[in-house]
Amino acid sequence: MFSRTQPLVRPLRSAAGLATIALLTSACGAGAQSDEADRTAVVIDEERCRTNSELGTLTYITGYHYQASVTQLEVIAADALGFFDAVCLDIEIQPGNGDVMGNAQLVSAGTAHFTPTSNEAEILQANVRDHEILGVATYGHVPISSLITGPDVEDLTELEDATIGHQSMLPAPLEAMLEAADVDIDSIEQVEAGYDPSVLPRDQVQALTGFRSNEPHQLDAMDEEYVEWLPEDFGVVGSFGVMTTNPEWAEENPTAVEDFLRAVAHAFDHCQEHGEECVGHAEELDEAGYDTEHNLKVWDTERELVGASTPDDMPRGYIDLSMTEAEARTVIDSGELDELPDLEPMFDPRYLESVYVATEVVWRNEDEEEGEEGSKE
């Protein structure tokens, strides 16, 4: 389903290269929660624990409140399950309001330390605005945006002279899709429609931009009929769920970046099997009415997209600069960027690579695992 090019990433560190990490003994205990043994056999030593601890409180800003999206739910779960404690990181989670560039500015200024972006193109756009942020993991390698129309639309050219609703702007992958479908975009009226998808069945707009993990589920709950148009069906590449940090801070504090990603990766594995539990942790943070049923659908949709768009021989979160370049060109074509910048300084896969052996996150002490296997026998 997904077209891929050869990944332009640095070679993954070998199992031998990570052997010293995997043999380290745990120095940081976790909270007294379920599966305690899983959290006390973490692969960091006392020195690394001190290094992480001395950084004090590190701030992570969500992209949008406490929605159960990839790069948000795993962080919330990692905190609630004690995974950050296990690697001696003190992470403070602050809710964002959807202002990606505002979050990027905070990370660039050093006020915050980690934040997700909706896609890799936003990292380029942030850096053009002098908000220096670094992509350290990309979880979804397919556009998360989709265009939703009524069931009567059979060809996208039928949207000419119609009205498209969006949240703040027409996403670049959707603009590229319309261009690929030979739609005269200049003939379309674009309006800001907010986050209520009911404007579509009420015919206030004839098409609506959205996230495939969100608005379609809302329309399903309303028992409304619709057609969802996906950019990749028109040859458009994209990404979603990108974790970012400050490049200078990351260079100075590599263990913190690595162990943050380690805990998040371990939480992803946990939430794969325990989605309801993880969504429950997000609900506990939300002071407004939290729709747990809808957010579980958000999580399930996005984690499945991550799995489907990740090659079997690559770790979850890998960075492929050839796909990044293709995505960047859609932003250039839309006029959001004037030219293709140098991508390598904006993305660094080394931190993620350090926490994986092949496609498995290095979390537990090998001696501990072997001892448990022996006791089972």
C-alpha positions in Angstrom: 0.0 0.0 0.0 2.8 2.4 0.9 5.6 3.3 -1.6 9.0 3.5 0.0 12.5 4.5 -1.0 15.7 3.2 0.5 16.1 4.9 3.9 18.7 7.6 4.0 19.6 6.9 7.6 22.8 6.2 9.4 23.3 2.4 9.9 21.7 1.1 13.0 24.2 0.3 15.7 24.8 -3.4 15.9 23.9 -5.6 18.9 27.6 -5.8 19.6 27.9 -2.1 19.7 25.1 -1.9 22.2 26.3 -4.8 24.3 27.8 -2.5 27.0 24.5 -0.8 27.4 22.5 -4.0 27.5 24.8 -5.3 30.3 24.5 -2.3 32.6 22.7 -2.8 35.8 19.7 -0.7 36.9 20.4 2.2 39.2 17.0 3.9 39.1 13.9 2.2 40.6 10.4 2.9 39.5 7.1 3.5 41.3 5.3 0.6 43.0 3.0 -0.2 40.1 2.0 -3.3 38.2 4.8 -5.3 36.4 7.4 -3.9 38.8 10.1 -6.2 37.6 9.7 -4.8 34.1 10.7 -1.3 35.4 13.6 -2.2 37.7 15.7 -4.0 35.1 16.3 -0.9 33.0 19.6 -0.7 31.2 21.3 2.3 32.7 24.1 2.5 35.3 24.6 4.8 38.2 26.6 7.4 36.3 24.0 7.6 33.6 21.3 7.9 36.2 23.1 10.8 37.9 23.6 12.5 34.5 19.9 12.3 33.7 18.8 13.3 37.3 21.1 16.4 37.4 19.1 17.9 34.5 16.2 18.5 36.8 12.7 18.8 35.4 12.4 18.5 31.6 9.3 19.9 29.9 7.3 18.0 27.2 4.5 20.0 25.5 1.7 18.0 23.8 0.6 18.9 20.4 -3.1 19.1 21.3 -4.3 18.8 24.9 -4.3 15.2 26.0 -5.5 13.6 22.8 -4.5 9.9 22.5 -2.3 10.6 19.4 1.0 8.9 18.6 3.8 10.9 20.2 1.4 12.0 22.9 -0.2 8.9 24.5 3.1 7.1 24.8 4.6 10.0 26.7 1.6 10.2 29.0 1.7 6.5 29.6 5.5 6.5 30.1 5.1 9.0 32.9 2.1 7.3 34.5 3.7 3.8 34.4 7.0 4.9 35.9 9.1 4.4 32.8 10.7 7.9 33.0 11.5 7.3 36.6 13.2 4.1 35.6 15.6 6.0 33.5 16.0 8.8 36.0 14.2 11.5 34.0 11.8 14.0 35.6 9.4 14.8 32.8 6.7 17.5 33.3 3.9 17.2 30.7 2.2 20.4 29.7 -0.9 20.5 27.4 -0.5 22.3 24.0 -3.4 23.9 22.2 -2.6 22.9 18.7 -0.1 25.8 18.0 2.7 23.8 16.5 4.9 26.9 15.7 4.3 28.2 19.2 5.5 24.9 20.7 8.5 24.9 18.4 9.4 28.4 19.5 9.4 27.3 23.1 11.7 24.3 22.4 13.9 26.5 20.3 14.2 29.0 23.1 15.0 26.2 25.6 11.8 26.9 27.6 10.6 23.4 26.8 12.6 20.3 25.9 10.4 18.0 23.8 7.3 18.5 21.6 5.7 16.6 18.7 4.9 18.0 15.3 2.1 16.8 13.0 4.6 16.0 10.2 8.2 16.5 9.1 7.4 19.4 6.9 6.5 21.5 10.0 10.1 21.1 11.2 11.3 22.7 8.0 8.7 25.5 8.3 9.7 26.1 12.0 13.4 26.4 11.1 12.6 28.8 8.3 11.0 30.9 11.0 14.2 30.7 13.0 12.6 28.2 15.5 15.5 25.7 15.6 14.1 22.3 16.4 15.5 18.8 15.6 13.5 15.8 14.5 14.7 12.8 16.4 11.9 10.2 15.5 9.3 9.9 12.9 6.6 7.3 13.7 4.2 7.6 10.8 5.4 7.5 7.2 2.1 8.3 5.5 0.1 11.6 5.5 -2.3 11.8 8.5 -4.4 14.4 6.7 -7.5 13.4 4.7 -10.1 15.2 2.8 -13.7 14.3 3.6 -16.7 14.9 1.2 -20.3 13.9 1.0 -21.1 10.5 -0.6 -22.2 12.2 -3.8 -18.7 13.3 -4.8 -17.2 10.8 -7.2 -14.3 12.8 -8.5 -12.3 15.6 -6.8 -12.8 17.9 -9.8 -16.4 18.2 -8.7 -15.1 20.4 -5.8 -14.3 23.2 -8.2 -16.3 26.3 -7.3 -17.2 24.6 -4.0 -16.2 25.4 -0.4 -13.6 23.5 1.6 -13.4 23.9 5.3 -10.1 23.6 7.2 -8.8 24.2 10.8 -6.3 26.9 9.9 -4.9 26.2 6.4 -5.2 23.6 3.7 -2.6 21.0 4.6 0.2 20.6 2.0 -0.5 16.9 1.4 -4.1 17.7 0.6 -3.2 20.6 -1.7 -0.8 18.2 -3.5 -3.5 15.6 -3.8 -5.9 18.1 -5.4 -3.2 19.2 -7.8 -2.5 15.6 -8.7 -6.3 15.2 -9.4 -6.2 18.1 -11.8 -8.4 20.3 -9.6 -8.4 24.0 -10.1 -7.6 25.0 -6.5 -8.0 28.7 -7.2 -11.7 28.1 -8.0 -12.3 26.6 -4.5 -13.4 28.8 -1.6 -11.4 28.0 1.5 -12.9 28.8 4.9 -11.8 28.1 8.5 -14.4 25.6 9.8 -13.0 24.7 13.3 -13.1 21.2 14.7 -16.8 20.3 14.4 -17.2 17.9 11.4 -21.0 18.3 11.4 -20.5 21.3 9.1 -20.1 18.8 6.3 -23.4 16.9 6.5 -25.1 20.3 7.2 -23.7 21.3 3.8 -22.0 24.4 5.2 -19.0 23.2 3.4 -18.8 20.6 0.5 -15.4 19.2 1.7 -13.6 19.2 5.0 -10.0 18.7 5.9 -9.2 16.5 8.9 -7.1 13.8 10.4 -8.0 10.3 9.5 -7.8 9.3 13.1 -10.3 11.9 14.2 -13.0 13.4 12.0 -14.1 10.1 10.3 -14.7 8.5 13.7 -16.7 11.5 14.8 -18.9 11.3 11.6 -19.3 7.6 12.2 -20.6 8.3 15.6 -23.1 10.7 14.0 -24.2 7.9 11.6 -23.3 10.2 8.7 -22.2 9.0 5.3 -19.1 10.4 3.7 -16.2 9.7 1.4 -12.6 9.9 2.7 -9.9 10.9 0.1 -6.3 9.9 1.0 -3.2 11.6 -0.4 -1.2 8.4 -0.8 -3.9 7.1 -3.2 -2.7 10.0 -5.5 1.0 9.3 -5.0 1.5 12.0 -2.3 4.0 11.1 0.5 3.9 12.5 4.0 4.5 11.8 7.6 3.0 12.2 11.1 3.9 11.7 14.7 7.4 13.4 14.8 9.2 14.0 18.0 11.4 17.0 18.2 13.9 18.7 20.6 16.3 21.5 20.7 19.4 20.6 18.6 22.0 22.3 20.8 20.5 20.9 24.0 20.4 17.4 22.5 24.0 17.6 21.6 24.9 18.6 25.1 22.6 16.0 26.8 22.5 12.9 24.6 21.6 10.4 27.3 18.5 12.4 28.2 17.3 12.4 24.6 18.1 8.7 24.2 16.4 7.6 27.4 13.4 9.8 26.8 13.0 8.0 23.5 13.7 4.7 25.2 10.9 5.2 27.7 8.5 6.4 25.0 9.3 3.4 22.8 8.7 1.0 25.7 5.4 2.7 26.5 4.4 2.3 22.9 4.9 -1.4 23.2 2.9 -1.5 26.3 0.0 0.6 24.9 -0.1 -1.6 21.8 -1.5 -4.3 24.1 -3.1 -2.1 26.7 -4.8 0.8 24.8 -7.7 1.3 27.2 -5.3 1.5 30.2 -3.1 4.1 28.5 -6.1 6.2 27.4 -7.2 6.1 31.0 -4.0 7.7 32.0 -4.6 10.5 29.5 -8.2 10.9 30.9 -6.8 11.4 34.4 -4.8 14.5 33.2 -7.8 16.1 31.4 -9.9 18.4 33.5 -12.6 18.8 30.8 -14.9 16.1 29.5 -12.7 13.4 28.0 -14.1 11.1 25.4 -12.3 7.9 26.2 -14.1 5.8 23.5 -13.2 8.3 20.8 -9.6 8.7 22.0 -9.1 4.9 22.0 -10.2 5.0 18.3 -7.6 7.8 17.7 -4.9 5.7 19.3 -5.8 2.5 17.5 -6.0 4.2 14.1 -2.6 5.9 14.5 -0.7 3.0 15.9 -2.0 0.8 13.1 -0.9 3.4 10.6 2.6 3.5 12.2 2.8 -0.3 12.0 1.6 -0.4 8.4 4.0 2.4 7.2 7.1 1.0 9.0 9.2 -1.6 7.1 9.7 -4.9 8.9 13.4 -4.3 9.1 13.3 -0.8 10.6 12.7 0.4 14.1 9.5 2.3 14.9 10.3 6.0 14.6 13.0 5.6 11.9 13.9 8.6 9.8 14.1 8.4 6.0 15.5 11.6 4.5 14.6 10.6 1.0 10.9 10.6 2.0 11.5 13.8 3.9 12.8 15.4 0.8 9.7 14.2 -1.2 7.5 15.7 1.5 9.4 18.9 1.5 8.9 19.3 -2.2 5.1 19.2 -1.7 5.5 22.1 0.7 7.7 24.0 -1.9 5.0 23.3 -4.6 2.4 24.8 -2.3 4.4 27.9 -1.7 5.1 27.3 2.0 8.8 27.0 1.3 10.9 28.8 -1.3 13.5 26.1 -1.7 14.7 22.8 -0.4 16.9 23.4 2.7 19.7 21.2 3.9 17.7 18.4 5.7 20.5 16.7 7.7 20.9 19.4 10.3 17.2 19.2 11.0 16.9 15.5 11.6 19.2 13.2 13.6 18.4 9.4 13.9 21.3 8.7 16.2 19.4 9.1 19.4 16.7 6.7 18.4 19.2 4.2 17.0 20.9 4.1 20.3 17.9 2.6 22.1 17.2 -0.2 19.5 18.9 -3.4 18.6 17.5 -4.1 15.1 13.8 -3.5 15.7 13.6 -4.2 19.4 13.9 -1.4 22.0 16.7 -2.1 24.6 14.9 -1.8 27.9 15.7 -4.7 30.2 19.0 -5.9 31.5 20.0 -9.1 29.7 21.2 -10.8 32.9 17.8 -10.1 34.5 16.0 -11.6 31.5 18.1 -14.7 31.5 17.6 -15.2 35.2 13.8 -14.9 34.8 13.9 -17.4 32.0 15.9 -19.8 34.2 13.4 -19.5 37.1 10.5 -20.2 34.7 12.2 -23.5 33.7 
